[in-house]
Amino acid sequence: MTDAAAQPPRPLAGRAEDDPASRFFRGGGRHRFTAREAFVTAVSQPVAEFVRVTLSGPDFHDFASTGPSDHVRVFFPDPATGELVAPRPATEGEDGIVRPDAPMLARDFTPLNPRVDEATGYGAFDLDFLLHADPGPAAAFGAQAKLGDRLVVVGPRGSKNATQNAPRILLVVDPTAFPAASRWAAEVPASTRVDVIVDVAGDLAWAETYLRATRDDVTVTAGGADLADAVRTAGVDAGTFVFGAGEASRLIPLRRLLRYELELPRAQFALSGYWKRGAAAFDHHAPIDPADPD
Ligand SMILES: Cc1cc2nc3c(=O)[nH]c(=O)nc-3n(C[C@H](O)[C@H](O)[C@H](O)COP(=O)(O)OP(=O)(O)OC[C@H]3O[C@@H](n4cnc5c(N)ncnc54)[C@H](O)[C@@H]3O)c2cc1C
């Protein structure tokens, strides 16, 4: 049986941040791109705000995810009918998927703790579902997940690994990106300082509990009204890599700060809109700032 976590990634084509000499070198590679049938093998709650669903199955014998901000595209059953419409592998064992000619319910999630299931030898990983106030098919599934439930998972297509050379990382995240933040904290060297600014209102105790589970020395501070102001206060020096993810509109001032005020090199930061208030199934490839698309 293949050791899923140990799959060597295929190298990416050269980009600045893929120069091993760079302080912000990330490395990474591409993975076999396919659709995998996933079964729920465990359900738990790391904190009350999240449901953790463990997924595994025979299709995961070669599943790999080596980057902290990797994502999988998860296909959910219709909450009303229970019907799951999803892609299938193009040809068994090869790259590619075939999409059915029917509407599908898919959302992006962070694969956490990729590993090999000791009992079966199959690859396994966790998805942490935030229980938000306006649940679509994803949050609804998470709230009611039970052993044996079936999903289809596509990706990750590739991984960009955590930088191993930066003295400090600054993570600016709302709860949808807490899983990614916990991967960042776990996947940088122990010598890398990890500061987290959380876009959470009110009591931060649950955020601290969640974010310190993988590394207990991370600092956690509130983002407040304007995430850019919080980052100005925290400071970004030449050795700091910044990862920001969460509600897309909230990231606009942060993007302006990093790009135009601080003029950081592109390799020194990564921003991603994980959802958008009022929009179901927000596409994270859409520009964060519609007034200033990339
Ligand atoms: C790369 C990537 C990784 C992600 N990883 C995770 C992850 O690990 N865990 C996780 O929980 N989410 C994660 N997300 C975010 C998740 O995909 C979205 O929150 C998604 O919209 C949830 O789907 P849904 O079916 O519950 O709601 P949808 O059907 O998409 O939306 C229904 C309504 O809920 C609103 N909504 C969506 N998300 C939220 C929210 N967080 N808070 C309040 N309202 C919301 C929408 O604006 C819409 O009005 C990730 C997104 C990306 C792009």
The ligand as an SDF file (V2000), in Angstrom:
LIG
                    3D

 53 58  0  0  0  0  0  0  0  0999 V2000
   -9.2020   27.5280   -0.5300 C   0  0  0  0  0  0  0  0  0  0  0  0
  -10.3760   27.4890    0.4390 C   0  0  0  0  0  0  0  0  0  0  0  0
  -10.2940   26.7330    1.5900 C   0  0  0  0  0  0  0  0  0  0  0  0
  -11.3650   26.7340    2.5090 C   0  0  0  0  0  0  0  0  0  0  0  0
  -11.2790   25.9760    3.6290 N   0  0  0  0  0  0  0  0  0  0  0  0
  -12.3240   25.9320    4.5040 C   0  0  0  0  0  0  0  0  0  0  0  0
  -12.2680   25.1040    5.6640 C   0  0  0  0  0  0  0  0  0  0  0  0
  -11.3040   24.3650    5.8770 O   0  0  0  0  0  0  0  0  0  0  0  0
  -13.3310   25.1430    6.5190 N   0  0  0  0  0  0  0  0  0  0  0  0
  -14.4380   25.9470    6.2810 C   0  0  0  0  0  0  0  0  0  0  0  0
  -15.3780   25.9380    7.1010 O   0  0  0  0  0  0  0  0  0  0  0  0
  -14.4990   26.7280    5.1860 N   0  0  0  0  0  0  0  0  0  0  0  0
  -13.4850   26.7310    4.3010 C   0  0  0  0  0  0  0  0  0  0  0  0
  -13.5650   27.5100    3.1790 N   0  0  0  0  0  0  0  0  0  0  0  0
  -14.7440   28.3820    3.0090 C   0  0  0  0  0  0  0  0  0  0  0  0
  -15.9570   27.6300    2.4700 C   0  0  0  0  0  0  0  0  0  0  0  0
  -15.6600   27.0630    1.2020 O   0  0  0  0  0  0  0  0  0  0  0  0
  -17.1110   28.6480    2.3300 C   0  0  0  0  0  0  0  0  0  0  0  0
  -17.4180   29.2160    3.5670 O   0  0  0  0  0  0  0  0  0  0  0  0
  -18.3400   28.0290    1.6910 C   0  0  0  0  0  0  0  0  0  0  0  0
  -19.1010   29.0840    1.1420 O   0  0  0  0  0  0  0  0  0  0  0  0
  -19.2140   27.2520    2.6600 C   0  0  0  0  0  0  0  0  0  0  0  0
  -20.2260   26.6330    1.9230 O   0  0  0  0  0  0  0  0  0  0  0  0
  -21.7310   26.5290    2.3700 P   0  0  0  0  0  0  0  0  0  0  0  0
  -22.3200   25.5030    1.4810 O   0  0  0  0  0  0  0  0  0  0  0  0
  -21.8160   26.3260    3.8550 O   0  0  0  0  0  0  0  0  0  0  0  0
  -22.3330   27.9700    2.0870 O   0  0  0  0  0  0  0  0  0  0  0  0
  -22.6930   28.6350    0.6510 P   0  0  0  0  0  0  0  0  0  0  0  0
  -23.7960   27.8770    0.0010 O   0  0  0  0  0  0  0  0  0  0  0  0
  -21.4380   28.7990   -0.1540 O   0  0  0  0  0  0  0  0  0  0  0  0
  -23.2110   30.0560    1.0890 O   0  0  0  0  0  0  0  0  0  0  0  0
  -24.4790   30.2410    1.7220 C   0  0  0  0  0  0  0  0  0  0  0  0
  -24.4900   31.5950    2.4270 C   0  0  0  0  0  0  0  0  0  0  0  0
  -23.6040   31.5190    3.5350 O   0  0  0  0  0  0  0  0  0  0  0  0
  -22.6430   32.5670    3.4820 C   0  0  0  0  0  0  0  0  0  0  0  0
  -21.3890   32.0520    4.0320 N   0  0  0  0  0  0  0  0  0  0  0  0
  -20.4990   31.2150    3.4470 C   0  0  0  0  0  0  0  0  0  0  0  0
  -19.4620   30.9780    4.2630 N   0  0  0  0  0  0  0  0  0  0  0  0
  -19.7240   31.6820    5.4010 C   0  0  0  0  0  0  0  0  0  0  0  0
  -19.0250   31.8650    6.6190 C   0  0  0  0  0  0  0  0  0  0  0  0
  -17.8510   31.2740    6.8530 N   0  0  0  0  0  0  0  0  0  0  0  0
  -19.5850   32.6510    7.5780 N   0  0  0  0  0  0  0  0  0  0  0  0
  -20.7770   33.2620    7.3710 C   0  0  0  0  0  0  0  0  0  0  0  0
  -21.4840   33.1400    6.2260 N   0  0  0  0  0  0  0  0  0  0  0  0
  -20.9520   32.3560    5.2600 C   0  0  0  0  0  0  0  0  0  0  0  0
  -22.5540   32.9630    2.0200 C   0  0  0  0  0  0  0  0  0  0  0  0
  -22.1250   34.3100    1.8700 O   0  0  0  0  0  0  0  0  0  0  0  0
  -23.9860   32.7560    1.5440 C   0  0  0  0  0  0  0  0  0  0  0  0
  -24.7660   33.8910    1.8510 O   0  0  0  0  0  0  0  0  0  0  0  0
  -12.5140   27.5070    2.2430 C   0  0  0  0  0  0  0  0  0  0  0  0
  -12.5990   28.2450    1.0490 C   0  0  0  0  0  0  0  0  0  0  0  0
  -11.5240   28.2330    0.1620 C   0  0  0  0  0  0  0  0  0  0  0  0
  -11.6430   29.0280   -1.1220 C   0  0  0  0  0  0  0  0  0  0  0  0
  1  2  1  0
  2  3  1  0
  2 52  2  0
  3  4  2  0
  4  5  1  0
  4 50  1  0
  5  6  2  0
  6  7  1  0
  6 13  1  0
  7  8  2  0
  7  9  1  0
  9 10  1  0
 10 11  2  0
 10 12  1  0
 12 13  2  0
 13 14  1  0
 14 15  1  0
 14 50  1  0
 15 16  1  0
 16 17  1  0
 16 18  1  0
 18 19  1  0
 18 20  1  0
 20 21  1  0
 20 22  1  0
 22 23  1  0
 23 24  1  0
 24 25  2  0
 24 26  1  0
 24 27  1  0
 27 28  1  0
 28 29  2  0
 28 30  1  0
 28 31  1  0
 31 32  1  0
 32 33  1  0
 33 34  1  0
 33 48  1  0
 34 35  1  0
 35 36  1  0
 35 46  1  0
 36 37  1  0
 36 45  1  0
 37 38  2  0
 38 39  1  0
 39 40  1  0
 39 45  2  0
 40 41  1  0
 40 42  2  0
 42 43  1  0
 43 44  2  0
 44 45  1  0
 46 47  1  0
 46 48  1  0
 48 49  1  0
 50 51  2  0
 51 52  1  0
 52 53  1  0
M  END
$$$$
